Structures are given as structure tokens and as C-alpha cells.
Amino acid sequence: MIHLTHHASLTPPSRNLLTRGVMIAILALTTSLAALGQEDGMTRAGILLDLKKARADYEIARQQFENDTRLHDEKAISANEYTKSKNALLSREVDYQKLILQLVARQSRVIIERAVKYQTANGERRVKITLKNTLEGDAEYLSQFKEHFDIFTPEMRAGKVYNIFVSLSDVSDKTIIGSPYECQVPSIDTGEEASADFELLKDTENLRVTLDYNGRTSERNVYLKKDASVNVIDISSMQFSREADLGSSATYGLTLERFSTSDDVYRLMVVGLPRQVSHEFVDEASKVSQIKFAQGESAKKLSLRVYLPDRDDEQIQLDQPLAFHVLTLTGEQYTQVSGEDLSAATPGQLAALSCGNEMLELVPRGKGKIEVRATNLYHEISSGDSVTMTITARNAGTRRLDNIKITADSPLNWTTVITPDLIRTLDPGKETTVRVAILPPADGGVGAQEVKIKTEALADNRKVDTEDKTIRVQVNARSSVLGTVVLLLLIIGVVGGLVWFGVKLSRR
């Protein structure tokens, strides 16, 4: 066999073109073992035979061209015959390169080595994608192509891959969730790694990585690893600001995400709440003060319940937000801060602890509550009389009551007069007296009737729940005066007669 490196008659452009083509073929074939391993034996053998046949056809055309070159130099053949021989060599060279390009198109050269999710000091979540150029090949498989080694140098075997475009998208709907939307890696040498760093626009545990290079696209769904260089449990809450009435509680949903490979036990701590405000961490139905992540577990859901006292004071003022922090501390960090008063710690001092830290806010709200009391809710009257009574309205809540309106639901033809029927404001702990007059109809008959006293009020533009009071009125028939006098005289006469008769009997 006459090697290509032993002749100088082949034109330099042809040699350069061949060199580049064969170099690409050999480098592409070095990574084809994995791909070809998935094909049947006949397909693999066919690819190898096609490559050898293309090389043999080229060698024949090359030898013919060398012979024709010598004959042309000796004026033994015409220029036309020499040109035909040269064109035949170029045609076989093109056929060889077509097969090489087909093989190149079948290969996957760049792999995703790692996909790591991490968090910056300012709380920004990012993802670092590490790519590797695996164009190194298998020695045993590569040995089948030793016959091609004579046409390229080691420097030509660099196998550098250029212009790899990387993007991150959501697994479900393929929406891009990485910023920048597309990142360019200029090149990767054989066996070397390169990385693309993204800001994560949507927090997720898995995503789709898309690679676009050499005119082809590759997509992989990956589960993100956590950065093992830090030991932090990140805390986040969608309900970072809550409102709660005095005497009630507020609940914050917390998501704890582990950015660590450590199996440490982590302590939960609340910093910045007044002493009279109590709290507890709840995992499902159990109270917890420390947590531990199971193997393979990267996130936990907890709830934080904060309980407000019944009354406001200097530290707890209505409508004034209370800012506080929730911390997750390692055992070492917890030992470090034990015994220290962190209630007055600044955000910068808390950030210096390098622990999980989430700032929350609680806004105390006053609760409106009205009480309506009466000395007597049962009255008996005679037909034609009326009931006059007083009731007391008291603000038993922690917020001023506005527009207290008192109304009556009376029986048919009954009249109820309330004075005053509208109270503009009533401060917490204060009370006021309201006069109520109930007038039955003159010909309404006798019997028992009920009058309902209803109260409406607003506190901080919210309707206050109230309780209706029921006044029961018993109406009796009015007795005749003359009949009463006659009956009284009759009783007196009977009693007097009995006395006189008893005296007579005693004298006998």
C-alpha cells in the first residue's frame, strides 16, 4: 500500500480536505462504541464495511491519479485524460467524506456531567450545568482504524467542539426557566469540562437541559443535585406577612430546602418576637424544635404558629407590623449563639451566621366585640300599658366600634322606640345606655309576645358579630274598678259576718 504521506503529487487543497474529513471521521468513531452497541451486529458491520469500501475506492483512485501524473509528466497521456483521473480522485474523496459526515451526525459528543443547584449569599437560586466533551474513544475499537492513522498528526486529533448552546426549561410545559434564556459555551477540548451558570427563575427540583451544537439538538431531564460546599437549610414562606386579631393566632407555611449533603440535625429558632407573643413549629400534627433530613430527602414542609395576647401594649401596637426572623441552625451554630440575646440582632448580624434565615411579618389587628345587656328581659303589663326599659351596649373588644345601630323586630302592630338608635363610636371597654319603649296595640288582646333587639356595628370596616336579645312581654286583661269595689265590699261583709257569728257563739 502506498501511503498518502509518501507522495507529493496530490494537490495541497485535496490533501487538506481529505485530512480534515478523515480527522472528523476518526474522532467521531471514537465515541460511536456506545451508540453502535445499541444496534444489531449487521448494522455495525455494515457501517464498518462501508467505511473500508470508501477508503479502498479512494486508494484506487489515488494510485491511478499518481500513475497518470507520471505519465502526464512524460507526455504519455493527454491533458484531458489527466483531468479525468484527477476528477475521479476528487469524486472518491467526496464519497468518502459523505460517509464520514453521516457517521458524525450519528454521534453524541457532549454529555451533561453535573447539574448543581445552589444559593448565593443574597438568597438567589442558581443552577450550574457542567458539560464534558467525551470525544476520547475506546482504544480497542479505535484499533480497527489504524490504517487511517498515517494521514493526521496528534495535534489534529484535538476533537474540540465549538459553540454549544445551553438552555433550561420546565419539564412539564418546556417553558424556559433559566436566565439567561440561552447560554453559549464557546468550545470544549477533548476530555475537558466547561460550565454554564443560570439564575433559576422558577424554583424546582428537576428540569430539562437542552444542548444545541453541530446542527443537532439534545434534551435531557435531570434531577438537580445540591451544592455540597455549603451546609445550609434554606427557609422560604409564601405567606411572609400575616394579620391576626389580638387573642388569636397566625399560621405561616414554611418550606425548608437542604443545600447540603450533611446529615446534621438542625435547630429551629424564632428571633425578634416580643416575649408575650408565643410560637410553635408544627410538622403535620406534632410540635417540633429540630429537624433532620432523611437520605435522598431535600425539602420539608412545616408550619409556624404565632399566638397573640388578648391586649395590646407598648410592644404590641394595633396595625403596627412586628418583624421577626426564623432561623435554621446547625448544632455548631446553635452552640455558638446559645446564651446570647438575639432579639436586638440586626439583619446583617443574622446574615453573618450563614444559616437559613427568613424574615416574616405579623400585623396585630384589634377585634371588635359588642355586648348588649339588660336588667330584665321579662315584663308583665295590663292591656293598654307599655314597657319602658334600658339596655346597655358595651365594647368588649380591642378595637373601636363605629356606627352601632340598634333595631327592634316587633310583633304585628306593636311599636318599639329606641333612643338613640345610632351610636357613632364606642371605644374599647366603654359602654352606653339606650332607652327602649315597647307599646302594644290598644286592642291587641292578651297573651305573651316577643320583641327581638338586634345590633349592628363595624370595627375597622369589618362587620362585628353580635347576639340578638329577646324581650318577652306578657299582656294581661285590665280588670273593672266597680267590680273590684263590689267584690271587695262583699269580701269585707263575709269576713265581718263570720266574725259577728263567732262572737255570738262564744257568749252562750
C-alpha positions in Angstrom: 0.0 0.0 0.0 1.3 3.5 -0.9 0.6 5.9 1.9 -0.7 9.3 1.3 2.3 10.9 3.2 4.8 9.3 0.7 3.7 11.2 -2.4 3.8 14.9 -3.2 1.9 14.8 -6.5 -1.6 15.2 -4.9 -2.5 18.9 -4.8 -2.4 20.5 -1.3 -6.1 21.5 -1.3 -7.1 17.9 -1.9 -4.8 16.7 0.8 -6.1 19.3 3.3 -9.7 18.5 2.5 -9.1 14.8 3.0 -7.1 15.4 6.2 -10.0 17.3 7.7 -12.6 14.8 6.7 -10.7 11.8 7.9 -9.8 13.5 11.2 -13.5 14.2 11.8 -14.4 10.6 11.0 -11.8 9.1 13.3 -12.7 11.4 16.2 -16.4 10.7 15.6 -15.9 7.0 15.5 -14.1 7.0 18.8 -17.4 7.8 20.6 -19.5 5.5 18.4 -19.0 2.4 20.6 -21.9 3.3 22.9 -24.2 4.2 20.1 -23.3 1.2 18.0 -23.6 -1.1 21.0 -27.4 -0.5 20.8 -27.6 -1.6 17.2 -27.6 -5.1 15.9 -24.5 -6.8 14.6 -25.4 -6.5 10.9 -25.8 -2.7 11.2 -22.5 -2.2 12.9 -20.7 -4.5 10.4 -22.3 -2.6 7.6 -21.0 0.7 8.8 -17.5 -0.6 9.1 -17.6 -2.2 5.7 -18.9 1.0 4.1 -16.1 2.9 5.6 -13.5 0.4 4.4 -15.0 0.3 0.9 -15.0 4.1 0.7 -11.3 4.1 1.8 -10.4 1.3 -0.8 -12.1 3.2 -3.6 -10.2 6.3 -2.7 -6.9 4.4 -2.6 -7.5 3.0 -6.0 -8.4 6.4 -7.4 -5.3 7.9 -5.7 -3.0 5.3 -7.1 -4.5 5.8 -10.5 -4.0 9.5 -10.2 -0.3 9.1 -9.2 0.3 6.9 -12.2 -1.5 9.3 -14.6 0.5 12.2 -13.1 3.8 10.4 -14.0 2.5 9.6 -17.5 1.3 13.2 -18.0 4.7 14.5 -17.0 6.3 12.1 -19.6 3.8 13.3 -22.2 2.4 9.8 -22.4 -1.3 10.8 -21.9 -3.2 13.8 -22.9 -4.2 16.6 -20.6 -7.9 15.5 -20.9 -7.1 12.0 -19.6 -5.1 13.6 -16.7 -8.0 15.8 -15.8 -10.5 12.8 -15.8 -8.2 10.9 -13.4 -7.9 13.9 -11.1 -11.7 14.4 -11.1 -12.2 10.7 -10.4 -9.9 11.0 -7.3 -11.9 14.0 -6.1 -15.2 12.2 -6.6 -14.0 9.2 -4.5 -12.8 11.7 -1.9 -16.2 13.3 -1.8 -17.9 9.9 -1.4 -15.5 9.2 1.5 -16.4 12.4 3.2 -20.1 11.9 2.7 -19.8 8.7 4.7 -17.7 10.5 7.3 -20.4 13.2 7.7 -23.1 10.5 8.1 -21.1 8.9 11.0 -20.5 12.3 12.6 -24.3 13.0 12.5 -24.9 9.8 14.5 -22.6 10.7 17.4 -23.4 12.5 20.7 -20.2 14.2 21.7 -21.1 16.4 24.7 -22.6 15.0 27.9 -24.1 16.6 31.0 -21.6 15.8 33.7 -23.4 17.5 36.6 -26.3 19.8 37.3 -26.0 21.5 40.7 -28.5 23.8 42.3 -27.0 26.3 44.8 -27.9 29.6 46.6 -26.0 32.8 46.6 -25.4 35.0 49.7 -28.3 37.2 48.8 -30.7 34.3 48.5 -30.7 34.0 44.7 -31.2 30.4 43.5 -28.9 29.4 40.6 -28.0 26.2 38.6 -24.6 25.3 37.3 -24.5 22.9 34.4 -21.2 21.1 33.8 -20.6 19.7 30.3 -17.9 17.3 29.2 -16.5 16.5 25.7 -16.2 12.7 25.7 -14.6 12.6 22.3 -11.7 10.3 23.5 -12.8 7.0 22.1 -12.2 3.4 23.0 -8.7 2.0 22.3 -9.9 -1.5 21.3 -12.5 -0.1 19.0 -10.1 2.6 17.6 -7.5 0.0 16.8 -9.7 -1.2 13.9 -8.8 2.1 12.1 -5.0 2.0 12.4 -4.8 2.1 8.6 -6.1 5.7 8.7 -3.6 7.0 11.3 -1.0 7.9 8.6 -2.9 10.9 7.4 -3.2 13.1 10.5 -1.0 14.2 13.3 -1.7 14.1 17.1 -2.3 17.9 17.1 -5.1 17.2 14.6 -6.8 14.9 17.0 -7.8 17.6 19.4 -11.5 17.0 18.8 -12.6 20.4 20.1 -16.4 21.0 20.0 -17.4 24.6 19.2 -20.4 26.7 20.0 -22.5 24.7 22.4 -25.8 26.5 23.3 -27.4 25.5 26.6 -30.9 26.4 27.9 -33.0 25.3 30.9 -36.8 24.7 30.7 -39.6 23.3 32.7 -40.2 19.6 32.4 -44.0 19.8 32.1 -44.5 22.7 29.6 -41.0 23.3 28.2 -41.1 27.0 29.4 -37.6 28.4 29.8 -36.9 28.9 33.5 -33.2 29.9 33.3 -31.6 33.3 32.9 -30.0 33.9 30.5 -32.6 32.1 28.4 -29.7 30.6 26.4 -26.0 30.4 27.3 -23.2 29.9 24.8 -20.2 27.7 25.6 -17.5 28.8 23.0 -15.7 25.4 22.9 -14.7 22.3 24.9 -11.5 20.4 24.3 -11.5 16.6 24.2 -11.9 15.2 27.7 -12.3 18.6 29.2 -15.2 20.2 31.0 -17.0 23.6 30.7 -19.9 25.1 32.7 -22.9 27.3 32.1 -24.4 29.1 35.0 -28.0 30.2 35.2 -30.3 32.1 37.5 -33.3 29.9 38.3 -36.4 31.9 37.5 -38.7 29.2 38.9 -37.8 27.1 41.9 -37.8 23.4 41.0 -36.1 20.2 41.8 -35.8 18.9 38.3 -35.7 20.5 34.9 -34.9 19.9 31.2 -31.4 20.7 29.8 -31.3 21.4 26.1 -28.0 21.3 24.2 -27.7 22.6 20.7 -24.4 22.2 18.8 -23.1 21.0 15.4 -26.6 21.4 13.9 -28.3 19.0 16.3 -30.3 19.2 19.5 -30.2 17.0 22.6 -32.6 17.2 25.5 -32.2 15.5 29.0 -34.5 15.7 32.0 -32.2 16.0 35.1 -32.7 16.0 38.9 -30.7 18.8 40.4 -28.0 18.0 42.9 -27.4 20.3 45.9 -24.2 22.2 46.4 -22.1 20.1 48.8 -19.8 23.0 49.6 -22.3 24.7 51.9 -24.2 23.4 54.9 -27.4 25.5 54.9 -31.1 24.8 55.2 -32.9 27.5 53.3 -36.3 28.7 54.6 -39.0 30.3 52.5 -42.6 31.2 53.1 -45.2 32.3 50.6 -47.2 33.9 53.5 -44.3 36.1 54.7 -46.8 38.7 56.1 -49.9 37.8 58.0 -52.6 39.6 60.0 -54.2 38.3 63.2 -56.6 39.6 65.8 -55.5 40.0 69.3 -56.2 36.8 71.2 -55.9 34.7 68.1 -53.1 33.1 66.1 -51.5 33.3 62.7 -50.0 30.4 60.7 -47.1 30.6 58.3 -46.4 27.8 55.8 -42.6 27.1 55.7 -40.6 25.3 53.0 -37.2 24.1 54.2 -34.8 23.1 51.4 -31.4 21.5 52.1 -28.4 22.9 50.3 -26.1 20.3 51.9 -25.0 16.7 51.8 -24.6 16.6 55.6 -26.9 14.5 57.8 -26.8 17.1 60.7 -29.7 17.8 63.0 -30.9 21.3 62.5 -32.4 23.6 65.2 -35.3 25.9 64.6 -35.4 29.3 66.2 -37.5 32.4 66.1 -35.8 35.8 66.7 -37.4 39.2 67.2 -40.8 38.5 68.7 -41.9 40.1 72.0 -41.9 37.8 75.0 -45.7 37.9 75.3 -46.1 36.5 71.8 -45.7 32.7 71.9 -45.0 30.4 68.9 -44.5 26.8 68.0 -43.3 24.8 64.9 -45.6 22.0 63.7 -44.8 19.1 61.4 -48.2 17.8 60.5 -49.8 17.4 63.9 -46.7 17.2 66.0 -44.7 20.1 67.6 -41.0 20.1 66.6 -38.0 22.2 67.6 -35.4 20.4 65.4 -35.4 18.5 62.2 -33.3 16.0 60.3 -33.5 15.1 56.6 -33.8 11.5 55.5 -31.5 10.0 52.9 -32.4 11.5 49.5 -34.8 14.0 51.0 -34.1 17.6 50.0 -37.2 19.5 51.2 -39.6 19.6 54.1 -42.9 21.4 54.8 -43.5 22.9 58.3 -45.9 25.3 59.8 -45.1 28.1 62.3 -48.0 29.2 64.6 -47.7 32.6 66.3 -50.1 33.4 69.2 -51.0 37.0 70.1 -52.1 38.1 73.6 -55.6 39.4 74.3 -54.5 43.0 74.8 -52.1 45.4 73.1 -49.3 47.2 74.9 -46.2 49.2 74.2 -44.6 46.4 72.3 -47.7 45.2 70.5 -49.5 48.0 68.9 -52.5 47.7 66.7 -51.8 47.8 62.9 -48.0 48.1 63.5 -46.1 45.2 61.9 -43.9 43.0 64.0 -40.9 41.9 62.0 -39.1 38.7 63.1 -36.8 36.1 61.7 -36.9 32.3 61.5 -33.5 30.6 61.6 -32.3 27.0 61.0 -29.0 26.4 62.8 -26.6 23.5 62.7 -25.5 22.1 66.0 -22.3 24.1 65.9 -24.1 27.3 65.1 -26.7 26.7 67.9 -23.9 26.2 70.4 -22.3 29.4 69.2 -25.4 31.5 69.8 -26.6 29.8 73.0 -26.8 32.3 75.8 -26.8 35.3 73.5 -29.7 37.7 73.2 -30.5 37.8 69.5 -33.8 39.8 70.0 -32.0 43.0 69.0 -29.7 41.5 66.4 -29.6 43.4 63.1 -30.3 41.6 59.7 -26.6 42.0 59.0 -25.6 40.2 62.2 -28.0 37.4 61.5 -26.7 37.0 57.9 -23.2 36.7 59.3 -24.3 33.4 60.9 -24.5 31.9 57.4 -27.6 29.9 58.4 -31.1 29.6 56.9 -32.9 32.8 57.5 -36.3 34.1 56.5 -37.9 37.4 57.7 -41.6 37.3 58.4 -44.1 39.9 59.5 -47.1 39.9 61.8 -49.6 42.7 61.9 -51.8 42.7 65.1 -55.4 43.7 64.5 -58.0 44.6 67.1 -61.1 42.6 67.3 -64.5 44.3 67.6 -67.0 42.8 70.0 -70.2 44.3 71.3 -72.2 43.1 74.4 -75.8 44.1 74.9 -77.1 43.6 78.5 -80.5 44.3 80.2 -81.6 44.1 83.8 -84.8 42.3 83.0 -85.9 40.7 79.8 -89.4 39.7 81.0 -92.2 42.1 81.7 -95.9 41.8 82.6 -98.3 44.6 81.7 -102.0 45.2 81.5 -103.8 45.7 78.3 -103.2 49.3 77.2 -100.0 49.8 79.1 -96.4 50.0 77.7 -92.9 48.8 78.7 -90.1 51.2 79.3 -86.6 49.8 80.0 -83.0 50.4 79.4 -80.3 48.3 77.8 -76.5 48.7 77.9 -74.2 48.4 74.9 -70.6 47.7 75.8 -67.5 47.5 73.6 -65.9 44.2 74.9 -63.4 44.0 72.1 -60.0 45.6 71.4 -60.9 47.9 68.6 -63.1 50.9 68.4 -66.7 50.3 67.3 -68.3 52.5 64.7 -71.9 53.1 63.6 -73.6 50.9 66.2 -77.1 50.6 65.1 -79.8 49.1 67.4 -83.1 48.0 65.8 -86.1 46.0 67.0 -88.1 43.2 65.4 -91.6 43.8 66.8 -94.8 41.7 66.6 -97.5 42.9 64.2 -99.0 46.3 65.1 -96.5 46.7 68.0 -94.3 49.8 68.2 -90.8 49.9 69.6 -88.9 53.1 70.0 -85.1 53.0 70.7 -83.3 56.2 71.8 -80.7 56.7 70.5 -80.9 54.2 67.7 -77.4 55.0 66.3 -74.2 55.3 68.3 -71.4 56.8 66.2 -68.4 55.5 68.1 -67.6 53.4 71.2 -64.1 52.9 72.4 -62.8 49.6 73.8 -64.0 49.0 77.4 -66.6 51.8 77.2 -70.4 51.4 77.4 -73.5 53.4 76.8 -77.2 53.2 77.8 -80.0 53.0 75.4 -83.7 53.6 76.2 -86.3 51.1 74.8 -90.0 51.8 74.8 -92.4 49.0 73.8 -96.0 49.9 73.0 -98.6 47.1 72.4 -101.7 48.0 70.3 -104.7 49.1 72.3 -106.9 46.3 71.0 -104.1 43.7 70.7 -105.7 41.3 73.2 -103.9 39.5 75.9 -101.1 36.9 75.8 -97.3 36.7 75.5 -95.3 38.4 72.7 -91.6 38.7 71.9 -89.6 41.7 70.8 -86.1 41.0 69.3 -83.4 43.6 69.8 -80.8 43.5 67.0 -77.4 45.2 67.0 -75.1 46.0 64.0 -71.6 47.5 64.3 -68.4 48.0 62.3 -64.8 47.7 63.5 -62.0 48.6 61.1 -64.7 48.5 58.3 -65.4 44.9 59.2 -68.8 43.8 60.4 -68.9 42.7 64.0 -70.7 39.6 65.0 -73.5 40.3 67.5 -76.0 38.4 69.5 -79.7 39.2 69.4 -81.6 39.8 72.7 -85.2 38.8 73.1 -87.7 40.7 75.4 -90.8 38.7 76.4 -93.9 40.8 77.3 -96.9 39.2 79.0 -100.1 41.3 78.4 -103.0 40.7 80.9 -106.6 41.9 80.7 -107.4 45.1 82.6 -109.9 44.5 85.5 -113.1 46.7 86.1 -112.9 49.2 89.1 -116.6 49.0 90.1 -116.5 45.2 90.1 -113.4 45.3 92.1 -115.0 47.6 94.7 -118.2 45.4 94.9 -116.1 42.3 95.3 -114.0 43.9 98.0 -117.2 45.0 99.9 -118.6 41.5 99.6 -115.4 40.0 101.0 -115.5 42.5 103.8 -119.1 41.7 104.5 -118.5 38.0 104.6 -115.5 38.3 106.8 -117.5 40.7 109.2 -120.4 38.2 109.3 -118.1 35.4 110.2 -116.6 37.5 113.0 -120.0 38.5 114.4 -121.3 34.9 114.3 -118.2 33.7 116.1 -118.6 36.3 118.9 -122.3 35.3 119.4 -121.3 31.7 119.8 -118.6 32.5 122.3 -121.1 34.3 124.7 -123.5 31.4 125.0 
